[in-house]
Amino acid sequence: MHNFKRILLGVFILLLVLTILAFVLENQQSVSLLFLGWAGPQLPVSVVVVAALLVGMVVGPILGWFLARSSRAARKRLV
């Protein structure tokens, strides 16, 4: 059973890598983002999307941790 889980995880990771590779190869057209008057450099769409994903993967858990911590502090004050 342990080997089956390991094989299943390996197949899942392989499919994930192949999906990301296909996405990167299909989205090579360059774009320049404009945000609050600041124009970014010309980058492929895939780089912009992957960078946004990575930023979200870092900011999301930090924000969740901060909100959970403040929620626990509020509950302590009520008890």
TORSEFI-434214 format. One record per atom (N, C-alpha, C, O): x negated, y negated, z. Coordinates in Angstrom, 3 decimals, always signed. Example, Ala and Ser with C-alpha at 12.3 -4.5 7.8 and 13.67 -1.06 7.14 Angstrom:
<rs>
+----------+----------+----------+
:        u :        v :        w :
+----------+----------+----------+
:  -13.190 :   +5.690 :   +7.800 :
:  -12.300 :   +4.500 :   +7.800 :
:  -13.200 :   +3.300 :   +7.800 :
:  -14.236 :   +3.319 :   +8.465 :
:  -12.850 :   +2.250 :   +7.080 :
:  -13.670 :   +1.060 :   +7.140 :
:  -12.900 :   -0.030 :   +7.870 :
:  -13.409 :   -1.138 :   +8.039 :
+----------+----------+----------+
</rs>
This chain:
<rs>
+----------+----------+----------+
:        u :        v :        w :
+----------+----------+----------+
:   -0.821 :   +1.195 :   +0.000 :
:   +0.000 :   +0.000 :   +0.000 :
:   -0.869 :   -1.265 :   +0.000 :
:   -0.549 :   -2.264 :   -0.646 :
:   -1.971 :   -1.188 :   +0.742 :
:   -2.871 :   -2.345 :   +0.814 :
:   -3.481 :   -2.636 :   -0.554 :
:   -3.622 :   -3.794 :   -0.946 :
:   -3.845 :   -1.567 :   -1.284 :
:   -4.420 :   -1.753 :   -2.617 :
:   -3.398 :   -2.332 :   -3.583 :
:   -3.750 :   -3.143 :   -4.439 :
:   -2.127 :   -1.925 :   -3.457 :
:   -1.078 :   -2.455 :   -4.323 :
:   -0.918 :   -3.956 :   -4.111 :
:   -0.770 :   -4.702 :   -5.079 :
:   -0.945 :   -4.406 :   -2.867 :
:   -0.843 :   -5.842 :   -2.578 :
:   -2.036 :   -6.587 :   -3.160 :
:   -1.900 :   -7.692 :   -3.686 :
:   -3.191 :   -5.971 :   -3.060 :
:   -4.404 :   -6.590 :   -3.588 :
:   -4.336 :   -6.721 :   -5.105 :
:   -4.711 :   -7.753 :   -5.661 :
:   -3.855 :   -5.671 :   -5.775 :
:   -3.715 :   -5.701 :   -7.229 :
:   -2.668 :   -6.729 :   -7.634 :
:   -2.871 :   -7.479 :   -8.588 :
:   -1.556 :   -6.768 :   -6.920 :
:   -0.503 :   -7.735 :   -7.199 :
:   -1.017 :   -9.168 :   -7.033 :
:   -0.705 :  -10.034 :   -7.852 :
:   -1.785 :   -9.420 :   -6.001 :
:   -2.372 :  -10.744 :   -5.790 :
:   -3.343 :  -11.083 :   -6.921 :
:   -3.355 :  -12.215 :   -7.405 :
:   -4.144 :  -10.126 :   -7.339 :
:   -5.076 :  -10.347 :   -8.444 :
:   -4.359 :  -10.677 :   -9.744 :
:   -4.786 :  -11.566 :  -10.480 :
:   -3.269 :   -9.966 :  -10.033 :
:   -2.489 :  -10.234 :  -11.241 :
:   -1.865 :  -11.621 :  -11.165 :
:   -1.858 :  -12.354 :  -12.153 :
:   -1.340 :  -11.985 :   -9.997 :
:   -0.742 :  -13.307 :   -9.816 :
:   -1.774 :  -14.413 :  -10.034 :
:   -1.491 :  -15.398 :  -10.716 :
:   -2.957 :  -14.256 :   -9.464 :
:   -4.014 :  -15.259 :   -9.624 :
:   -4.444 :  -15.341 :  -11.089 :
:   -4.666 :  -16.434 :  -11.608 :
:   -4.561 :  -14.205 :  -11.750 :
:   -4.940 :  -14.196 :  -13.161 :
:   -3.896 :  -14.915 :  -14.009 :
:   -4.255 :  -15.700 :  -14.888 :
:   -2.613 :  -14.662 :  -13.762 :
:   -1.549 :  -15.350 :  -14.493 :
:   -1.561 :  -16.850 :  -14.221 :
:   -1.326 :  -17.651 :  -15.126 :
:   -1.830 :  -17.222 :  -12.990 :
:   -1.907 :  -18.642 :  -12.641 :
:   -3.057 :  -19.324 :  -13.379 :
:   -2.890 :  -20.420 :  -13.916 :
:   -4.203 :  -18.691 :  -13.407 :
:   -5.363 :  -19.254 :  -14.106 :
:   -5.094 :  -19.363 :  -15.602 :
:   -5.435 :  -20.373 :  -16.218 :
:   -4.486 :  -18.334 :  -16.195 :
:   -4.174 :  -18.380 :  -17.619 :
:   -3.146 :  -19.462 :  -17.933 :
:   -3.242 :  -20.118 :  -18.971 :
:   -2.174 :  -19.657 :  -17.060 :
:   -1.185 :  -20.714 :  -17.256 :
:   -1.844 :  -22.090 :  -17.198 :
:   -1.555 :  -22.953 :  -18.027 :
:   -2.718 :  -22.297 :  -16.233 :
:   -3.417 :  -23.580 :  -16.114 :
:   -4.315 :  -23.809 :  -17.322 :
:   -4.386 :  -24.923 :  -17.840 :
:   -4.995 :  -22.773 :  -17.771 :
:   -5.851 :  -22.893 :  -18.952 :
:   -5.037 :  -23.254 :  -20.190 :
:   -5.445 :  -24.115 :  -20.970 :
:   -3.896 :  -22.607 :  -20.376 :
:   -3.036 :  -22.926 :  -21.522 :
:   -2.542 :  -24.367 :  -21.429 :
:   -2.497 :  -25.071 :  -22.439 :
:   -2.175 :  -24.812 :  -20.236 :
:   -1.712 :  -26.186 :  -20.049 :
:   -2.806 :  -27.189 :  -20.415 :
:   -2.550 :  -28.172 :  -21.110 :
:   -4.012 :  -26.934 :  -19.947 :
:   -5.129 :  -27.844 :  -20.220 :
:   -5.446 :  -27.876 :  -21.717 :
:   -5.690 :  -28.946 :  -22.276 :
:   -5.443 :  -26.725 :  -22.360 :
:   -5.770 :  -26.681 :  -23.780 :
:   -4.684 :  -27.307 :  -24.650 :
:   -4.989 :  -27.825 :  -25.724 :
:   -3.440 :  -27.275 :  -24.220 :
:   -2.338 :  -27.831 :  -25.006 :
:   -2.145 :  -29.332 :  -24.793 :
:   -1.428 :  -29.970 :  -25.564 :
:   -2.761 :  -29.902 :  -23.776 :
:   -2.540 :  -31.314 :  -23.449 :
:   -3.851 :  -32.091 :  -23.478 :
:   -4.310 :  -32.588 :  -22.449 :
:   -4.443 :  -32.191 :  -24.650 :
:   -5.720 :  -32.872 :  -24.797 :
:   -5.604 :  -34.308 :  -25.301 :
:   -6.619 :  -34.997 :  -25.405 :
:   -4.393 :  -34.780 :  -25.618 :
:   -4.255 :  -36.150 :  -26.105 :
:   -4.559 :  -37.130 :  -24.964 :
:   -4.162 :  -36.912 :  -23.819 :
:   -5.260 :  -38.197 :  -25.297 :
:   -5.694 :  -39.166 :  -24.298 :
:   -4.598 :  -40.183 :  -23.996 :
:   -3.855 :  -40.610 :  -24.879 :
:   -4.523 :  -40.553 :  -22.726 :
:   -3.585 :  -41.579 :  -22.285 :
:   -4.318 :  -42.515 :  -21.332 :
:   -5.319 :  -42.147 :  -20.717 :
:   -3.802 :  -43.719 :  -21.227 :
:   -4.320 :  -44.680 :  -20.260 :
:   -3.144 :  -45.125 :  -19.399 :
:   -2.160 :  -45.657 :  -19.914 :
:   -3.243 :  -44.912 :  -18.109 :
:   -2.157 :  -45.275 :  -17.213 :
:   -2.306 :  -46.723 :  -16.768 :
:   -3.414 :  -47.211 :  -16.544 :
:   -1.168 :  -47.399 :  -16.647 :
:   -1.140 :  -48.779 :  -16.183 :
:   -0.330 :  -48.806 :  -14.903 :
:   +0.836 :  -48.412 :  -14.900 :
:   -0.935 :  -49.269 :  -13.805 :
:   -0.266 :  -49.298 :  -12.509 :
:   -0.610 :  -50.600 :  -11.798 :
:   -1.773 :  -50.854 :  -11.486 :
:   +0.386 :  -51.411 :  -11.549 :
:   +0.232 :  -52.702 :  -10.860 :
:   -0.844 :  -53.573 :  -11.514 :
:   -1.633 :  -54.219 :  -10.824 :
:   -0.870 :  -53.583 :  -12.825 :
:   -1.810 :  -54.412 :  -13.548 :
:   -3.176 :  -53.783 :  -13.739 :
:   -4.016 :  -54.340 :  -14.445 :
:   -3.415 :  -52.642 :  -13.129 :
:   -4.699 :  -51.968 :  -13.274 :
:   -4.574 :  -50.898 :  -14.342 :
:   -3.722 :  -50.017 :  -14.233 :
:   -5.395 :  -50.957 :  -15.356 :
:   -5.384 :  -49.968 :  -16.423 :
:   -6.491 :  -48.946 :  -16.174 :
:   -7.659 :  -49.295 :  -16.002 :
:   -6.095 :  -47.693 :  -16.160 :
:   -7.063 :  -46.627 :  -15.949 :
:   -7.799 :  -46.300 :  -17.233 :
:   -7.426 :  -46.771 :  -18.307 :
:   -8.842 :  -45.496 :  -17.125 :
:   -9.596 :  -45.100 :  -18.326 :
:   -8.791 :  -44.126 :  -19.182 :
:   -7.830 :  -43.520 :  -18.708 :
:   -9.183 :  -43.984 :  -20.424 :
:   -8.548 :  -43.029 :  -21.323 :
:   -8.939 :  -41.618 :  -20.885 :
:  -10.113 :  -41.250 :  -20.932 :
:   -7.966 :  -40.844 :  -20.466 :
:   -8.200 :  -39.472 :  -20.033 :
:   -7.174 :  -38.557 :  -20.683 :
:   -6.079 :  -39.005 :  -21.023 :
:   -7.509 :  -37.280 :  -20.862 :
:   -6.505 :  -36.346 :  -21.370 :
:   -5.342 :  -36.211 :  -20.387 :
:   -5.517 :  -36.356 :  -19.177 :
:   -4.160 :  -35.933 :  -20.924 :
:   -2.963 :  -35.796 :  -20.087 :
:   -3.178 :  -34.725 :  -19.021 :
:   -2.756 :  -34.896 :  -17.877 :
:   -3.820 :  -33.639 :  -19.384 :
:   -4.018 :  -32.548 :  -18.428 :
:   -4.846 :  -32.992 :  -17.225 :
:   -4.580 :  -32.556 :  -16.105 :
:   -5.828 :  -33.837 :  -17.429 :
:   -6.646 :  -34.320 :  -16.314 :
:   -5.804 :  -35.175 :  -15.377 :
:   -5.923 :  -35.063 :  -14.157 :
:   -4.954 :  -36.029 :  -15.940 :
:   -4.097 :  -36.892 :  -15.129 :
:   -3.134 :  -36.047 :  -14.302 :
:   -2.949 :  -36.307 :  -13.113 :
:   -2.521 :  -35.042 :  -14.915 :
:   -1.545 :  -34.206 :  -14.214 :
:   -2.223 :  -33.359 :  -13.137 :
:   -1.703 :  -33.245 :  -12.027 :
:   -3.360 :  -32.774 :  -13.448 :
:   -4.073 :  -31.957 :  -12.460 :
:   -4.562 :  -32.835 :  -11.305 :
:   -4.522 :  -32.403 :  -10.153 :
:   -5.017 :  -34.044 :  -11.586 :
:   -5.434 :  -34.955 :  -10.512 :
:   -4.247 :  -35.318 :   -9.617 :
:   -4.383 :  -35.371 :   -8.395 :
:   -3.089 :  -35.567 :  -10.221 :
:   -1.894 :  -35.864 :   -9.430 :
:   -1.500 :  -34.668 :   -8.573 :
:   -1.084 :  -34.834 :   -7.426 :
:   -1.626 :  -33.472 :   -9.122 :
:   -1.330 :  -32.258 :   -8.365 :
:   -2.263 :  -32.113 :   -7.170 :
:   -1.814 :  -31.812 :   -6.063 :
:   -3.552 :  -32.323 :   -7.386 :
:   -4.517 :  -32.196 :   -6.296 :
:   -4.298 :  -33.245 :   -5.216 :
:   -4.405 :  -32.943 :   -4.027 :
:   -3.991 :  -34.471 :   -5.618 :
:   -3.706 :  -35.517 :   -4.637 :
:   -2.466 :  -35.143 :   -3.819 :
:   -2.444 :  -35.327 :   -2.602 :
:   -1.444 :  -34.622 :   -4.485 :
:   -0.242 :  -34.194 :   -3.783 :
:   -0.500 :  -33.039 :   -2.835 :
:   +0.103 :  -32.965 :   -1.765 :
:   -1.399 :  -32.131 :   -3.222 :
:   -1.725 :  -30.992 :   -2.362 :
:   -2.497 :  -31.430 :   -1.115 :
:   -2.472 :  -30.736 :   -0.098 :
:   -3.171 :  -32.559 :   -1.184 :
:   -3.892 :  -33.078 :   -0.020 :
:   -2.976 :  -33.957 :   +0.833 :
:   -2.941 :  -33.820 :   +2.056 :
:   -2.237 :  -34.861 :   +0.184 :
:   -1.406 :  -35.818 :   +0.910 :
:   -0.197 :  -35.136 :   +1.556 :
:   +0.182 :  -35.492 :   +2.672 :
:   +0.412 :  -34.165 :   +0.876 :
:   +1.609 :  -33.502 :   +1.390 :
:   +1.419 :  -32.870 :   +2.762 :
:   +2.172 :  -33.187 :   +3.682 :
:   +0.444 :  -31.990 :   +2.930 :
:   +0.234 :  -31.387 :   +4.253 :
:   -0.158 :  -32.402 :   +5.333 :
:   +0.240 :  -32.268 :   +6.490 :
:   -0.934 :  -33.408 :   +4.952 :
:   -1.301 :  -34.431 :   +5.939 :
:   -0.061 :  -35.175 :   +6.405 :
:   +0.108 :  -35.413 :   +7.601 :
:   +0.807 :  -35.543 :   +5.470 :
:   +2.042 :  -36.228 :   +5.816 :
:   +2.947 :  -35.327 :   +6.652 :
:   +3.542 :  -35.790 :   +7.625 :
:   +3.062 :  -34.055 :   +6.291 :
:   +3.858 :  -33.109 :   +7.074 :
:   +3.329 :  -32.954 :   +8.483 :
:   +4.108 :  -32.927 :   +9.436 :
:   +2.023 :  -32.854 :   +8.633 :
:   +1.418 :  -32.737 :   +9.959 :
:   +1.709 :  -33.983 :  +10.785 :
:   +2.050 :  -33.882 :  +11.964 :
:   +1.574 :  -35.163 :  +10.170 :
:   +1.804 :  -36.413 :  +10.882 :
:   +3.262 :  -36.524 :  +11.333 :
:   +3.529 :  -36.917 :  +12.468 :
:   +4.204 :  -36.181 :  +10.453 :
:   +5.618 :  -36.263 :  +10.804 :
:   +5.992 :  -35.240 :  +11.873 :
:   +6.792 :  -35.549 :  +12.757 :
:   +5.439 :  -34.040 :  +11.815 :
:   +5.712 :  -33.031 :  +12.835 :
:   +5.156 :  -33.479 :  +14.181 :
:   +5.786 :  -33.269 :  +15.218 :
:   +3.994 :  -34.089 :  +14.166 :
:   +3.385 :  -34.564 :  +15.410 :
:   +4.219 :  -35.665 :  +16.042 :
:   +4.442 :  -35.659 :  +17.253 :
:   +4.683 :  -36.615 :  +15.227 :
:   +5.503 :  -37.699 :  +15.771 :
:   +6.861 :  -37.178 :  +16.227 :
:   +7.435 :  -37.711 :  +17.176 :
:   +7.386 :  -36.143 :  +15.566 :
:   +8.656 :  -35.549 :  +15.974 :
:   +8.507 :  -34.848 :  +17.319 :
:   +9.389 :  -34.957 :  +18.171 :
:   +7.414 :  -34.138 :  +17.520 :
:   +7.171 :  -33.485 :  +18.808 :
:   +7.032 :  -34.508 :  +19.925 :
:   +7.524 :  -34.292 :  +21.033 :
:   +6.361 :  -35.623 :  +19.638 :
:   +6.184 :  -36.671 :  +20.640 :
:   +7.546 :  -37.290 :  +21.004 :
:   +7.789 :  -37.609 :  +22.168 :
:   +8.412 :  -37.455 :  +20.029 :
:   +9.740 :  -38.019 :  +20.299 :
:  +10.567 :  -37.053 :  +21.143 :
:  +11.300 :  -37.490 :  +22.030 :
:  +10.464 :  -35.759 :  +20.886 :
:  +11.207 :  -34.769 :  +21.682 :
:  +10.699 :  -34.743 :  +23.109 :
:  +11.491 :  -34.582 :  +24.037 :
:   +9.385 :  -34.899 :  +23.313 :
:   +8.841 :  -34.916 :  +24.668 :
:   +9.373 :  -36.096 :  +25.459 :
:   +9.616 :  -35.986 :  +26.661 :
:   +9.554 :  -37.225 :  +24.788 :
:  +10.076 :  -38.402 :  +25.484 :
:  +11.534 :  -38.221 :  +25.882 :
:  +11.975 :  -38.795 :  +26.877 :
:  +12.295 :  -37.428 :  +25.120 :
:  +13.698 :  -37.223 :  +25.421 :
:  +13.903 :  -36.245 :  +26.572 :
:  +14.923 :  -36.303 :  +27.258 :
:  +12.947 :  -35.349 :  +26.789 :
:  +13.118 :  -34.324 :  +27.845 :
:  +12.608 :  -34.803 :  +29.149 :
:  +12.671 :  -34.077 :  +30.141 :
+----------+----------+----------+
</rs>
